[in-house]
Amino acid sequence: MTAEDRIRAAFGDLSDRAANSSAGAARAVPGADGSGRGGGSPSPWLRPGLAVAGLAVVVAAGAAVVAIGGGGDDGQQVATETPTSLDDGDAADAGPDDGQPVVTPDDGDDGEDRDDTESTTGPAADPILVAGRYRVTTAVVAADAADPFLNVRAGADAGSALVAKLPATYAGLEATGRTELAADGGTWLEVVLLDPVVLADPSSADDGPGVPVAGWVNAGFVEALPDGLDVTTDEVPACAGGDGAAAGAGGLDDAHVYAVRSGYVSRDCLRIVLTFGAGQAPFVWSDLPPGTGPAAALPTVFTAMSGGSGVVVDLGPVGSAWPGATETGDGVYVARADDGALDLVVPTPAREAGVTALPDRGLIVVDLVVESAPPADDQGVVLLSPTIVAAGAIDVTGLARPFEATLGVEVVDLDGNPVEAVFSGSDFLGTVRATEYGVRTTDWVEAWGRFAVRVEDLAPGTYLLRLDPSGGAEAPEPRVVRFAIEDAGDAPSLADEDELAVANALIDVANGAPITPVPLADQVALALGPVVDRTVPADELAEPGAWAFGAPDGFAGFSGPFNPLDQLRRSGKRITTGPVGHCAGPPRDWPIELDGLRQVNIEPIGIDSCIDWYGVHLFLDDDGRIAGVVLDLFGP
């Protein structure tokens, strides 16, 4: 079986689906203009941490696109030269196969359609817009139902080895900037494949995740996507997306982010187009699971806006992403949430957020009315909100893709000298005094990972906080934050090595580890605030649900049920010992049953409101075992 035959077999009924979807070909975005993206001062936010927009999309429908694979050359987004015509002579570089005649649109020379069985020359291409992203010209390629594919070749001619066959709806091409003129005058483009697609020779692909695949396509059969979008204002008016609700029902339970694109469709309207993929996300080109491609259903999607982290789109059960679908050049990021699922994060204020579902194409469109352009990737580290500087301390939160999920952190003075301080953030280190630190993020391969770090016990002065994602490698350069401390704060009471180990072991349980390493007393008192709810035998706490409190509602103004393990899944923690403040207030009195036990405190860092504060307080007996656990919240 030839490479082309193997690809056709992998798709099965793709021809019919591609032909049926030809009417959905993307059109150029009229008036897309990145100029003047700034605006007036940001609109005031509601209380940080509270959602001010809850927009839901629930859709189920068949997706038109079915392709498999991903990747590219050097990922440059460079404008290409204007192509002239298609040079083929073999298979699907122009759509048809076996030397069959090609009926093409008017070529602009003689006013007649060309029917050239000798060279199977395709249509003359319109001038290519200045853009890095392209899609297959759907209507032209899908016109041949027997072979509705566009060939990707190893070289700039139809005789070169086949790299992949792109379905007529494929929209994941990015030009590298290299073009070549074929012998018959046709222009070929070197492109990177960003979306999954079946490769002709998987053994030739790199095995590493995110390593792209490149090849050449005839320019007469691709069209530019202004700003990388494949949904235009003709289909969905700019920032006129409704309230986020759509007819249908969600049904996407095991899927991945197949593609993410963005662009400005009006002066202050940032459009994000999400395609969801069926099946477990592949990360190696040469080992592509069968059935990978755009999903036949859409997940339930919720969007929320807050001052702390801009706009967050909850992608529901979707838990992985194709390597080429983790960010866009407009400051849009696919990031791991604390619960293990994925979010779409746009770290900039927005006045409005609208969601539109296009179920016939397997797409969800998010439109944001933004105040200014979101910050783009800065050396692998993006800050989600302004740094929080208090007496003797600084808190920083953000997204990162650090080496092996560990973000290096240090504080230096203006002369570059390391400064000793108390660092918090990572689960495996806890809170320690040091001159350098490592913060664990929630991801490092499949998506961007969230992180939070606090540095405290700093004397008044001006400092530089260095966030280094490289793990000692040559690149990228650290992200540097300059800040000033005006007043010294109180030094925290540090937990000792054994107390840190107990706290971190319980944090690991909250994130899915077995309970076995956690030292538990024979009976463990579980308290909600100042009142013991019940005492539980240690052997009954192996299941996470056993930690939940029986009082389900009304504690501190929140609606239950409550479980301390739920709080411990959140990113960024401070671990101390002894009495500790109730967020911004004084320490609380604990149940009398816990008197005489050592108190170890786990609190969040990187928050800007007491609404987001929690305290999980562990009470250890003389043997270092957990004899009591208190969950505390700060009421609104």
C-alpha positions as CSV (number, residue, x, y, z in Angstrom):
1,M,0.0,0.0,0.0
2,T,1.4,3.4,-0.9
3,A,1.7,6.3,1.5
4,E,-1.2,8.0,-0.2
5,D,-3.4,4.9,0.1
6,R,-2.5,4.6,3.8
7,I,-3.6,8.1,4.4
8,R,-6.9,7.7,2.6
9,A,-7.6,4.5,4.6
10,A,-6.9,6.4,7.9
11,F,-9.7,8.9,7.1
12,G,-12.3,6.6,5.8
13,D,-15.3,8.7,4.9
14,L,-13.4,12.0,5.0
15,S,-14.2,12.7,1.3
16,D,-18.0,12.9,2.0
17,R,-17.5,15.1,5.0
18,A,-15.1,17.4,3.3
19,A,-17.4,17.8,0.3
20,N,-20.4,18.5,2.6
21,S,-18.4,21.1,4.4
22,S,-17.1,23.0,1.4
23,A,-19.6,25.8,2.0
24,G,-18.0,26.6,5.3
25,A,-14.7,27.8,3.7
26,A,-13.3,30.8,5.6
27,R,-13.3,34.2,4.1
28,A,-11.0,37.1,4.6
29,V,-11.8,39.3,7.6
30,P,-12.8,42.7,6.4
31,G,-11.3,45.6,8.2
32,A,-9.3,43.5,10.6
33,D,-7.0,46.2,12.1
34,G,-4.5,45.7,14.9
35,S,-3.9,49.5,15.2
36,G,-5.2,51.5,18.0
37,R,-5.7,48.5,20.3
38,G,-5.4,50.6,23.3
39,G,-8.2,52.6,24.8
40,G,-9.1,54.6,27.8
41,S,-8.5,53.6,31.4
42,P,-9.7,50.1,32.4
43,S,-13.2,49.7,33.6
44,P,-13.6,49.2,37.3
45,W,-13.9,45.6,38.3
46,L,-16.2,44.0,40.8
47,R,-14.7,42.4,43.8
48,P,-11.6,40.4,42.7
49,G,-12.1,36.7,42.6
50,L,-15.8,36.8,41.9
51,A,-17.1,36.1,38.5
52,V,-19.0,38.9,36.9
53,A,-19.9,37.0,33.7
54,G,-21.1,33.4,33.7
55,L,-21.5,32.5,30.1
56,A,-22.3,28.9,29.1
57,V,-22.1,27.1,25.8
58,V,-23.7,23.7,25.5
59,V,-23.5,22.3,21.9
60,A,-23.4,18.9,20.2
61,A,-22.9,18.4,16.5
62,G,-20.7,16.9,13.9
63,A,-17.5,18.6,13.0
64,A,-16.6,19.0,9.4
65,V,-12.9,18.9,9.7
66,V,-11.2,15.5,10.2
67,A,-7.4,15.7,10.2
68,I,-4.6,14.3,12.3
69,G,-0.9,15.4,13.1
70,G,0.8,18.9,13.8
71,G,4.0,21.0,13.8
72,G,6.6,23.0,11.7
73,D,10.0,24.5,10.8
74,D,11.1,27.4,12.9
75,G,7.6,28.8,13.6
76,Q,8.3,32.2,12.1
77,Q,5.3,34.2,11.0
78,V,6.7,35.9,7.9
79,A,4.8,37.3,5.0
80,T,5.2,35.4,1.7
81,E,5.5,36.4,-1.9
82,T,2.5,36.5,-4.2
83,P,1.9,33.1,-5.9
84,T,0.9,32.8,-9.5
85,S,-0.4,29.3,-10.4
86,L,-0.3,25.7,-9.3
87,D,2.3,23.2,-10.6
88,D,1.1,19.7,-10.1
89,G,1.1,16.7,-12.3
90,D,0.6,14.2,-9.6
91,A,-2.2,13.4,-7.1
92,A,-3.7,15.9,-4.8
93,D,-1.4,18.9,-4.9
94,A,-4.3,20.4,-6.8
95,G,-7.0,18.1,-5.6
96,P,-7.6,15.4,-8.2
97,D,-5.6,12.2,-8.8
98,D,-4.4,10.0,-11.6
99,G,-4.0,12.7,-14.1
100,Q,-7.7,13.5,-14.3
101,P,-8.6,16.9,-15.8
102,V,-8.9,19.8,-13.4
103,V,-11.8,22.2,-13.9
104,T,-10.6,25.4,-12.3
105,P,-11.9,28.9,-11.8
106,D,-11.1,31.6,-14.3
107,D,-7.3,32.1,-14.6
108,G,-7.4,35.7,-15.4
109,D,-5.6,35.4,-18.7
110,D,-8.1,34.3,-21.4
111,G,-11.4,34.5,-19.5
112,E,-11.9,30.7,-19.8
113,D,-11.7,27.9,-17.3
114,R,-8.6,25.8,-17.9
115,D,-8.9,22.1,-18.5
116,D,-5.3,21.0,-18.9
117,T,-4.8,17.2,-18.6
118,E,-1.1,17.5,-19.4
119,S,0.0,19.7,-16.4
120,T,-3.2,19.6,-14.3
121,T,-2.4,23.3,-13.6
122,G,-4.7,24.7,-10.9
123,P,-6.2,28.1,-10.5
124,A,-4.1,31.3,-10.4
125,A,-3.9,32.4,-6.8
126,D,-5.1,35.8,-5.7
127,P,-2.5,38.0,-4.0
128,I,-1.6,36.5,-0.6
129,L,-2.3,38.8,2.3
130,V,0.5,39.7,4.7
131,A,-0.2,37.0,7.3
132,G,1.5,33.9,8.6
133,R,-1.5,31.6,8.8
134,Y,-3.2,29.9,5.9
135,R,-5.9,27.4,5.2
136,V,-6.6,25.1,2.3
137,T,-8.9,26.7,-0.2
138,T,-11.8,24.5,0.7
139,A,-14.2,24.8,-2.2
140,V,-11.5,24.2,-4.8
141,V,-9.9,21.2,-3.2
142,A,-13.2,19.6,-2.1
143,A,-14.5,19.9,-5.7
144,D,-12.9,16.6,-6.5
145,A,-14.9,14.2,-4.3
146,A,-12.6,11.3,-5.3
147,D,-9.6,12.9,-3.7
148,P,-10.4,16.0,-1.7
149,F,-6.9,16.5,-0.3
150,L,-4.1,18.9,-0.8
151,N,-0.6,17.3,-0.8
152,V,2.2,18.5,1.3
153,R,5.5,17.6,-0.4
154,A,9.1,17.4,0.9
155,G,10.2,19.8,-1.9
156,A,8.7,22.6,-4.0
157,D,7.4,20.4,-6.8
158,A,4.8,17.7,-7.4
159,G,7.4,15.0,-7.8
160,S,8.8,15.3,-4.3
161,A,8.1,12.8,-1.6
162,L,4.7,13.1,0.0
163,V,4.7,14.4,3.6
164,A,1.0,14.6,4.3
165,K,-2.4,14.9,2.7
166,L,-4.5,17.8,4.0
167,P,-8.3,17.6,4.1
168,A,-10.1,20.4,2.3
169,T,-11.0,22.1,5.6
170,Y,-7.5,22.1,7.1
171,A,-6.7,25.5,8.6
172,G,-3.5,24.9,10.4
173,L,-0.8,26.1,8.0
174,E,1.8,28.7,8.8
175,A,4.2,30.1,6.2
176,T,7.9,30.1,7.0
177,G,8.5,32.9,4.5
178,R,10.3,30.7,2.0
179,T,8.8,30.4,-1.6
180,E,10.0,28.8,-4.8
181,L,8.9,29.2,-8.4
182,A,8.3,25.8,-10.1
183,A,9.2,25.1,-13.7
184,D,5.7,25.9,-15.0
185,G,5.6,29.2,-13.2
186,G,3.6,28.0,-10.2
187,T,4.6,29.3,-6.7
188,W,5.1,26.9,-3.8
189,L,5.2,27.9,-0.1
190,E,7.1,26.2,2.6
191,V,4.7,25.7,5.5
192,V,4.5,24.4,9.1
193,L,1.7,22.1,10.0
194,L,0.2,23.4,13.2
195,D,-2.9,21.1,13.5
196,P,-2.9,17.3,13.6
197,V,-2.8,15.5,10.2
198,V,-1.8,12.0,9.1
199,L,1.8,11.8,8.0
200,A,2.8,9.8,4.9
201,D,6.0,8.5,6.6
202,P,5.6,8.7,10.4
203,S,9.1,7.3,10.9
204,S,10.6,10.5,9.4
205,A,9.0,12.7,12.1
206,D,10.7,13.9,15.2
207,D,9.6,12.0,18.3
208,G,9.6,15.0,20.7
209,P,6.5,16.7,21.8
210,G,5.8,20.0,20.1
211,V,8.4,19.4,17.4
212,P,6.7,20.6,14.2
213,V,6.6,19.1,10.7
214,A,7.3,21.3,7.6
215,G,6.7,20.8,3.9
216,W,5.7,22.6,0.7
217,V,2.3,23.2,-0.8
218,N,1.2,24.8,-4.0
219,A,0.2,28.4,-3.3
220,G,-2.7,28.3,-5.7
221,F,-4.7,26.1,-3.3
222,V,-4.2,27.9,0.0
223,E,-5.6,31.2,1.2
224,A,-4.4,33.5,4.0
225,L,-6.1,33.8,7.3
226,P,-5.8,37.4,8.4
227,D,-4.6,37.4,12.0
228,G,-4.7,33.6,12.0
229,L,-8.5,33.4,12.2
230,D,-10.8,31.0,10.4
231,V,-14.1,32.6,11.5
232,T,-14.9,35.9,9.9
233,T,-17.2,38.8,10.8
234,D,-19.5,37.7,7.9
235,E,-20.2,34.6,10.0
236,V,-20.1,36.1,13.5
237,P,-20.3,39.9,13.8
238,A,-17.4,41.4,15.7
239,C,-18.1,41.3,19.5
240,A,-21.8,40.8,18.9
241,G,-21.7,37.4,20.4
242,G,-24.7,36.7,22.5
243,D,-24.9,35.8,26.1
244,G,-22.9,32.7,25.6
245,A,-25.8,30.2,25.5
246,A,-26.5,28.0,22.5
247,A,-28.9,25.3,21.6
248,G,-27.9,21.7,22.1
249,A,-26.2,19.7,24.8
250,G,-22.6,19.2,25.8
251,G,-21.1,15.8,25.2
252,L,-17.3,16.1,25.0
253,D,-15.8,14.1,27.8
254,D,-12.5,12.9,26.5
255,A,-10.9,15.4,24.2
256,H,-8.2,18.0,23.7
257,V,-7.7,21.5,22.4
258,Y,-7.1,20.8,18.7
259,A,-6.4,24.4,17.6
260,V,-6.5,27.9,19.1
261,R,-6.3,31.1,16.9
262,S,-6.9,34.7,17.6
263,G,-7.0,38.1,16.0
264,Y,-8.6,41.5,16.1
265,V,-11.8,41.7,14.1
266,S,-12.4,45.3,15.0
267,R,-10.5,48.0,16.8
268,D,-11.1,46.7,20.3
269,C,-12.6,43.2,19.6
270,L,-10.3,40.3,20.2
271,R,-11.6,37.1,18.7
272,I,-10.5,33.7,19.9
273,V,-11.4,30.6,17.9
274,L,-11.2,27.2,19.6
275,T,-11.4,23.9,17.9
276,F,-11.8,20.8,20.1
277,G,-10.3,17.4,19.2
278,A,-11.7,14.0,19.7
279,G,-9.7,11.3,21.5
280,Q,-6.7,11.6,23.8
281,A,-4.4,14.3,22.6
282,P,-1.3,13.0,20.6
283,F,2.0,14.6,21.4
284,V,4.3,12.6,19.1
285,W,3.9,13.0,15.3
286,S,5.1,9.5,14.6
287,D,2.6,7.8,17.0
288,L,-0.8,9.4,16.1
289,P,-3.8,7.6,17.7
290,P,-6.6,6.6,15.3
291,G,-9.6,8.9,15.4
292,T,-7.7,12.0,16.3
293,G,-9.3,15.1,14.8
294,P,-11.9,17.8,15.5
295,A,-14.5,16.5,17.9
296,A,-18.1,15.7,16.9
297,A,-19.4,17.6,19.9
298,L,-18.5,20.7,21.9
299,P,-17.9,20.9,25.6
300,T,-19.8,23.1,28.1
301,V,-17.8,26.3,28.3
302,F,-18.0,29.0,31.0
303,T,-16.3,32.4,30.8
304,A,-15.6,34.6,33.8
305,M,-14.0,38.0,34.1
306,S,-12.1,39.3,37.1
307,G,-9.6,41.9,37.9
308,G,-7.1,39.4,39.2
309,S,-6.6,37.3,36.1
310,G,-8.4,39.0,33.2
311,V,-10.6,36.6,31.4
312,V,-10.7,32.9,32.1
313,V,-12.6,30.4,29.9
314,D,-13.3,27.2,31.7
315,L,-13.0,24.4,29.0
316,G,-15.0,21.9,31.1
317,P,-13.6,18.3,30.9
318,V,-11.0,19.1,28.3
319,G,-7.6,18.2,29.9
320,S,-4.9,18.3,27.2
321,A,-3.9,20.3,24.1
322,W,-2.0,19.7,20.9
323,P,1.5,21.2,21.1
324,G,0.6,23.8,18.5
325,A,-2.5,24.9,20.3
326,T,-1.2,26.3,23.6
327,E,-1.0,30.0,22.9
328,T,-1.4,32.7,20.3
329,G,0.6,35.8,19.5
330,D,-2.2,38.0,20.9
331,G,-1.5,36.9,24.5
332,V,-4.0,34.0,24.7
333,Y,-2.9,31.0,26.7
334,V,-4.1,27.5,27.3
335,A,-3.3,26.8,31.0
336,R,-3.7,24.0,33.5
337,A,-6.3,24.8,36.2
338,D,-5.9,23.6,39.8
339,D,-8.4,20.8,39.2
340,G,-6.3,19.4,36.4
341,A,-8.5,20.5,33.5
342,L,-7.6,23.3,31.1
343,D,-8.6,26.9,31.0
344,L,-8.2,29.5,28.3
345,V,-6.6,32.6,30.0
346,V,-6.4,36.1,28.6
347,P,-4.6,38.2,31.2
348,T,-6.1,41.6,30.4
349,P,-9.2,43.4,31.5
350,A,-12.3,43.2,29.2
351,R,-15.5,45.1,29.3
352,E,-17.5,42.4,27.7
353,A,-17.2,38.7,26.9
354,G,-19.4,36.8,24.4
355,V,-19.4,33.2,23.3
356,T,-20.8,31.8,20.0
357,A,-20.9,28.1,19.1
358,L,-20.5,26.9,15.5
359,P,-21.5,23.3,16.0
360,D,-21.4,22.4,12.3
361,R,-17.7,23.2,12.2
362,G,-16.8,22.0,15.8
363,L,-15.8,25.6,16.8
364,I,-16.4,27.9,19.7
365,V,-15.8,31.6,19.2
366,V,-15.0,33.9,22.2
367,D,-15.1,37.6,21.6
368,L,-13.7,40.0,24.1
369,V,-14.0,43.8,24.1
370,V,-10.6,44.6,25.5
371,E,-9.2,47.8,26.9
372,S,-5.6,47.1,25.7
373,A,-3.7,44.4,24.0
374,P,-3.0,41.4,26.3
375,P,0.6,40.8,27.3
376,A,2.4,38.3,25.0
377,D,4.7,35.6,26.2
378,D,7.7,37.1,27.9
379,Q,10.6,34.6,28.1
380,G,8.2,31.8,29.0
381,V,6.7,33.7,32.0
382,V,3.5,35.8,31.9
383,L,2.2,37.7,35.0
384,L,-1.5,37.4,35.5
385,S,-2.0,40.5,37.7
386,P,0.0,43.3,39.1
387,T,2.5,42.3,41.8
388,I,1.2,42.7,45.4
389,V,3.7,44.5,47.6
390,A,3.1,44.7,51.3
391,A,5.2,45.2,54.4
392,G,8.4,43.3,53.8
393,A,6.8,41.1,51.2
394,I,5.9,40.6,47.5
395,D,3.4,38.2,45.9
396,V,3.5,37.3,42.2
397,T,1.2,35.1,40.2
398,G,1.3,34.0,36.6
399,L,1.7,31.4,33.9
400,A,4.9,29.7,32.9
401,R,6.3,26.9,30.8
402,P,9.5,26.2,32.8
403,F,12.0,23.4,32.4
404,E,10.6,20.3,34.2
405,A,7.8,22.4,35.7
406,T,10.2,24.1,38.1
407,L,10.4,27.9,38.0
408,G,13.6,29.3,39.5
409,V,13.1,32.3,41.8
410,E,15.6,34.6,43.4
411,V,15.8,38.2,44.7
412,V,18.8,40.4,44.1
413,D,19.6,43.9,45.1
414,L,20.4,46.6,42.5
415,D,24.1,45.5,42.5
416,G,23.1,42.0,41.6
417,N,23.8,40.4,45.0
418,P,21.5,37.6,46.1
419,V,19.2,38.5,49.1
420,E,18.3,36.0,51.8
421,A,14.5,36.0,52.4
422,V,11.6,33.7,53.2
423,F,10.2,32.1,50.1
424,S,6.8,30.3,49.6
425,G,5.1,28.8,46.6
426,S,6.1,25.2,45.7
427,D,4.5,22.2,47.3
428,F,7.7,20.2,47.5
429,L,9.7,23.0,49.3
430,G,7.0,24.7,51.3
431,T,8.1,27.9,53.1
432,V,11.9,28.2,53.7
433,R,14.6,30.8,54.2
434,A,17.0,30.8,51.3
435,T,18.7,32.9,48.6
436,E,17.1,31.0,45.8
437,Y,14.0,28.9,45.4
438,G,12.1,26.6,43.0
439,V,8.4,27.0,42.4
440,R,6.5,24.1,41.0
441,T,4.0,25.0,38.3
442,T,0.9,22.9,37.4
443,D,2.2,21.9,34.0
444,W,5.2,22.2,31.7
445,V,4.5,20.2,28.5
446,E,0.8,20.0,27.7
447,A,-0.1,23.5,28.5
448,W,1.0,26.6,30.4
449,G,1.3,26.1,34.2
450,R,0.0,28.4,36.9
451,F,2.4,29.5,39.6
452,A,2.4,31.7,42.7
453,V,5.3,32.9,44.8
454,R,5.7,35.0,47.9
455,V,9.0,36.5,49.2
456,E,8.9,38.0,52.6
457,D,11.0,39.2,55.5
458,L,12.6,41.8,53.2
459,A,14.2,45.0,54.6
460,P,13.2,48.3,53.1
461,G,14.9,48.9,49.8
462,T,14.6,48.3,46.0
463,Y,15.0,44.8,44.6
464,L,14.8,42.7,41.5
465,L,12.7,39.5,41.5
466,R,14.1,37.1,38.9
467,L,11.8,34.3,37.5
468,D,13.8,31.9,35.5
469,P,12.0,29.1,33.5
470,S,15.2,27.7,31.9
471,G,16.3,25.3,34.6
472,G,19.9,26.3,33.9
473,A,19.6,26.1,30.1
474,E,20.8,28.9,27.9
475,A,17.3,30.2,27.0
476,P,14.9,31.8,27.7
477,E,16.1,34.7,29.7
478,P,14.6,35.2,33.2
479,R,11.6,37.5,33.7
480,V,12.7,40.4,36.0
481,V,10.3,42.3,38.2
482,R,11.6,45.5,39.9
483,F,9.9,46.4,43.2
484,A,10.4,48.5,46.3
485,I,9.8,47.7,50.0
486,E,9.0,50.7,52.1
487,D,8.3,49.1,55.5
488,A,9.6,45.9,57.0
489,G,7.1,43.2,58.0
490,D,7.1,40.6,60.7
491,A,9.1,37.4,60.0
492,P,6.9,34.3,59.8
493,S,7.5,31.4,62.2
494,L,8.9,28.7,60.0
495,A,7.9,25.1,60.2
496,D,10.7,22.6,60.8
497,E,11.7,19.9,58.4
498,D,9.4,17.3,59.9
499,E,6.4,19.7,60.0
500,L,7.0,20.7,56.4
501,A,7.1,17.0,55.4
502,V,3.7,16.4,57.0
503,A,2.1,19.4,55.4
504,N,3.4,18.5,51.9
505,A,2.3,14.9,52.3
506,L,-1.3,16.0,52.9
507,I,-1.0,18.4,49.9
508,D,0.1,15.5,47.8
509,V,-3.0,13.5,48.9
510,A,-5.2,16.4,47.8
511,N,-3.6,16.1,44.3
512,G,-4.2,12.4,44.0
513,A,-1.4,10.7,46.0
514,P,-2.3,7.8,48.4
515,I,-2.8,8.6,52.0
516,T,-0.2,6.1,53.2
517,P,2.7,8.5,53.7
518,V,0.7,10.9,55.8
519,P,1.2,10.3,59.5
520,L,-2.2,10.1,61.1
521,A,-3.2,9.6,64.8
522,D,-5.5,6.8,65.6
523,Q,-8.4,9.3,65.7
524,V,-8.4,12.6,63.7
525,A,-10.7,15.5,64.8
526,L,-12.1,17.4,61.8
527,A,-13.2,21.0,62.6
528,L,-14.9,23.6,60.6
529,G,-13.7,26.9,62.0
530,P,-13.9,26.9,65.8
531,V,-16.1,23.8,66.1
532,V,-15.2,20.1,65.8
533,D,-17.5,18.5,63.3
534,R,-16.6,14.9,64.1
535,T,-13.7,12.6,65.0
536,V,-12.8,10.0,62.4
537,P,-10.7,6.8,62.7
538,A,-7.5,7.1,60.6
539,D,-8.3,4.1,58.5
540,E,-11.5,5.8,57.2
541,L,-9.6,8.8,55.7
542,A,-8.1,6.9,52.7
543,E,-10.8,8.3,50.4
544,P,-10.9,12.1,49.7
545,G,-14.6,12.2,50.4
546,A,-14.1,11.1,54.0
547,W,-12.6,14.5,54.8
548,A,-15.8,16.4,53.9
549,F,-17.7,18.1,56.7
550,G,-21.2,17.2,57.6
551,A,-22.3,20.8,58.0
552,P,-23.0,21.5,54.3
553,D,-24.2,25.1,54.2
554,G,-23.8,28.5,55.8
555,F,-20.2,28.5,57.2
556,A,-18.7,31.9,56.9
557,G,-21.3,32.9,54.4
558,F,-20.3,30.2,51.9
559,S,-22.4,27.3,50.6
560,G,-21.0,23.8,51.3
561,P,-20.2,21.0,51.4
562,F,-16.7,21.8,52.6
563,N,-13.5,19.7,52.2
564,P,-10.0,20.8,53.3
565,L,-8.5,18.8,50.5
566,D,-10.3,20.9,47.9
567,Q,-8.5,24.0,49.1
568,L,-5.1,22.3,49.1
569,R,-5.3,21.7,45.3
570,R,-4.9,25.4,44.6
571,S,-1.6,26.8,43.4
572,G,0.8,28.5,45.8
573,K,0.9,27.9,49.5
574,R,2.6,29.3,52.6
575,I,3.4,26.9,55.4
576,T,4.1,28.2,58.9
577,T,3.8,27.1,62.5
578,G,2.1,28.6,65.6
579,P,-0.7,31.1,65.8
580,V,-1.5,32.8,62.5
581,G,-3.8,35.6,61.4
582,H,-7.3,35.1,60.1
583,C,-6.5,36.6,56.7
584,A,-6.3,40.3,57.6
585,G,-7.5,39.8,61.1
586,P,-6.0,38.4,64.4
587,P,-5.6,34.7,65.1
588,R,-8.8,32.8,65.9
589,D,-9.5,30.5,68.9
590,W,-9.6,26.9,68.0
591,P,-11.6,24.0,69.5
592,I,-10.5,23.1,73.1
593,E,-10.0,19.5,72.0
594,L,-6.9,20.7,70.1
595,D,-5.2,22.5,73.0
596,G,-1.6,21.4,73.6
597,L,-1.0,20.2,70.0
598,R,1.5,21.8,67.6
599,Q,-0.2,24.0,65.0
600,V,1.0,23.9,61.3
601,N,-0.7,26.3,58.9
602,I,-1.3,26.1,55.2
603,E,-2.5,29.3,53.6
604,P,-2.8,30.6,49.9
605,I,-0.4,33.1,48.4
606,G,-0.9,35.4,45.4
607,I,-4.5,36.4,46.4
608,D,-5.7,40.0,46.5
609,S,-8.9,39.5,48.5
610,C,-9.8,37.8,51.8
611,I,-12.7,36.2,49.9
612,D,-10.1,33.9,48.3
613,W,-8.3,33.2,51.6
614,Y,-8.5,29.9,53.4
615,G,-6.6,28.2,56.2
616,V,-6.0,24.5,56.6
617,H,-4.5,24.1,60.1
618,L,-2.9,20.8,61.1
619,F,-2.6,19.9,64.8
620,L,0.2,17.4,65.5
621,D,0.7,15.2,68.5
622,D,4.0,14.5,70.3
623,D,4.8,11.8,67.7
624,G,4.3,14.2,64.8
625,R,1.1,12.6,63.7
626,I,-2.0,14.6,62.6
627,A,-4.5,14.5,65.4
628,G,-6.7,17.4,64.1
629,V,-7.5,19.3,60.9
630,V,-9.3,22.7,60.9
631,L,-10.7,24.3,57.8
632,D,-11.1,28.0,58.1
633,L,-12.6,30.5,55.6
634,F,-12.9,34.3,55.7
635,G,-16.6,35.3,55.4
636,P,-17.7,37.9,52.8
